[in-house]
Amino acid sequence: MILVGELLDLPPGESVRVHGEVAIAVFNVDGELYAIDDTCSHQDASLSDGWLEGCAVECPLHAACFDLRTGMPSGPPAKKPVRTHAVTVEDGMVYVHESTRVGSTVAEEVG
């Protein structure tokens, strides 16, 4: 588990970058927390610096969009998905459970 921080420090509509095996972006979408690899699969750009719209983030470099629930891009220029990661909240603290592969689910990773 990777400690993200206090839930109060990640209000709805905001994101934060944390470091695991690779950088991970954690987003608060109207109280639901999502985590994906922070680097756009099209080119090196931080997705945590992107624009959040619903359950999607738009890369700030070339406007590739990724679904925060699946990591799948919605179209060009990105063609490859990014990994998604499980997020839990315990005693007001947010944790990311780093997944090992693209397309894994919370049930597969957290058990």
One Martini backbone bead per residue (centre of mass of N, CA, C, O) as a GRO file, in nm:
protein
  111
    1MET     BB    1   0.099   0.035   0.018
    2ILE     BB    2   0.013   0.378  -0.051
    3LEU     BB    3   0.046   0.680   0.080
    4VAL     BB    4  -0.132   0.979   0.022
    5GLY     BB    5  -0.340   1.077   0.258
    6GLU     BB    6  -0.571   1.288   0.338
    7LEU     BB    7  -0.891   1.323   0.240
    8LEU     BB    8  -0.915   1.637   0.297
    9ASP     BB    9  -0.665   1.691   0.079
   10LEU     BB   10  -0.891   1.560  -0.147
   11PRO     BB   11  -1.092   1.715  -0.318
   12PRO     BB   12  -1.320   1.759  -0.530
   13GLY     BB   13  -1.150   1.785  -0.848
   14GLU     BB   14  -0.885   1.656  -0.752
   15SER     BB   15  -0.523   1.598  -0.748
   16VAL     BB   16  -0.250   1.351  -0.706
   17ARG     BB   17   0.091   1.269  -0.664
   18VAL     BB   18   0.253   0.951  -0.649
   19HIS     BB   19   0.495   0.706  -0.536
   20GLY     BB   20   0.599   0.418  -0.691
   21GLU     BB   21   0.712   0.245  -0.930
   22VAL     BB   22   0.536   0.470  -1.035
   23ALA     BB   23   0.362   0.723  -1.111
   24ILE     BB   24   0.058   0.838  -0.941
   25ALA     BB   25  -0.282   0.920  -0.995
   26VAL     BB   26  -0.517   1.093  -0.783
   27PHE     BB   27  -0.877   1.105  -0.783
   28ASN     BB   28  -1.162   1.325  -0.720
   29VAL     BB   29  -1.499   1.212  -0.797
   30ASP     BB   30  -1.740   1.303  -0.614
   31GLY     BB   31  -1.592   1.098  -0.380
   32GLU     BB   32  -1.443   0.932  -0.587
   33LEU     BB   33  -1.166   0.714  -0.612
   34TYR     BB   34  -0.881   0.735  -0.837
   35ALA     BB   35  -0.618   0.532  -1.007
   36ILE     BB   36  -0.333   0.613  -1.214
   37ASP     BB   37  -0.110   0.644  -1.420
   38ASP     BB   38   0.061   0.951  -1.473
   39THR     BB   39   0.156   0.860  -1.757
   40CYS     BB   40   0.123   0.904  -2.067
   41SER     BB   41   0.107   0.673  -2.341
   42HIS     BB   42   0.202   0.878  -2.567
   43GLN     BB   43   0.347   1.090  -2.366
   44ASP     BB   44   0.535   1.272  -2.152
   45ALA     BB   45   0.278   1.324  -1.913
   46SER     BB   46   0.090   1.460  -1.659
   47LEU     BB   47  -0.226   1.366  -1.549
   48SER     BB   48  -0.248   1.541  -1.283
   49ASP     BB   49  -0.238   1.808  -1.487
   50GLY     BB   50  -0.506   1.767  -1.589
   51TRP     BB   51  -0.842   1.739  -1.704
   52LEU     BB   52  -1.142   1.705  -1.533
   53GLU     BB   53  -1.416   1.484  -1.665
   54GLY     BB   54  -1.549   1.319  -1.468
   55CYS     BB   55  -1.410   0.992  -1.555
   56ALA     BB   56  -1.193   1.193  -1.692
   57VAL     BB   57  -0.871   1.258  -1.844
   58GLU     BB   58  -0.679   1.526  -1.977
   59CYS     BB   59  -0.412   1.576  -2.141
   60PRO     BB   60  -0.192   1.857  -2.150
   61LEU     BB   61  -0.044   1.802  -2.430
   62HIS     BB   62  -0.266   1.622  -2.653
   63ALA     BB   63  -0.569   1.542  -2.541
   64ALA     BB   64  -0.578   1.284  -2.410
   65CYS     BB   65  -0.813   1.037  -2.298
   66PHE     BB   66  -0.901   0.891  -1.971
   67ASP     BB   67  -1.035   0.634  -1.800
   68LEU     BB   68  -1.041   0.594  -1.456
   69ARG     BB   69  -1.169   0.295  -1.443
   70THR     BB   70  -0.974   0.158  -1.697
   71GLY     BB   71  -0.744   0.336  -1.872
   72MET     BB   72  -0.879   0.406  -2.129
   73PRO     BB   73  -0.876   0.538  -2.426
   74SER     BB   74  -1.085   0.744  -2.642
   75GLY     BB   75  -0.834   0.826  -2.829
   76PRO     BB   76  -0.659   1.009  -3.000
   77PRO     BB   77  -0.328   0.964  -2.959
   78ALA     BB   78  -0.398   0.742  -2.777
   79LYS     BB   79  -0.370   0.364  -2.756
   80LYS     BB   80  -0.282   0.311  -2.466
   81PRO     BB   81  -0.320   0.211  -2.166
   82VAL     BB   82  -0.351   0.255  -1.826
   83ARG     BB   83  -0.308   0.193  -1.514
   84THR     BB   84  -0.490   0.072  -1.248
   85HIS     BB   85  -0.590   0.150  -0.902
   86ALA     BB   86  -0.648   0.088  -0.592
   87VAL     BB   87  -0.868   0.246  -0.344
   88THR     BB   88  -0.839   0.343   0.001
   89VAL     BB   89  -1.012   0.406   0.320
   90GLU     BB   90  -0.849   0.470   0.645
   91ASP     BB   91  -0.907   0.674   0.886
   92GLY     BB   92  -0.886   0.919   0.656
   93MET     BB   93  -0.692   0.750   0.475
   94VAL     BB   94  -0.513   0.727   0.173
   95TYR     BB   95  -0.481   0.440  -0.052
   96VAL     BB   96  -0.264   0.258  -0.267
   97HIS     BB   97  -0.292  -0.029  -0.487
   98GLU     BB   98  -0.063  -0.156  -0.670
   99SER     BB   99  -0.059  -0.267  -0.976
  100THR     BB  100   0.071  -0.510  -1.227
  101ARG     BB  101  -0.160  -0.445  -1.449
  102VAL     BB  102  -0.339  -0.404  -1.715
  103GLY     BB  103  -0.686  -0.443  -1.631
  104SER     BB  104  -0.717  -0.465  -1.348
  105THR     BB  105  -0.881  -0.532  -1.047
  106VAL     BB  106  -0.967  -0.486  -0.733
  107ALA     BB  107  -1.021  -0.788  -0.668
  108GLU     BB  108  -0.743  -0.893  -0.778
  109GLU     BB  109  -0.553  -0.699  -0.597
  110VAL     BB  110  -0.695  -0.707  -0.296
  111GLY     BB  111  -0.913  -0.965  -0.242
   0.00000   0.00000   0.00000
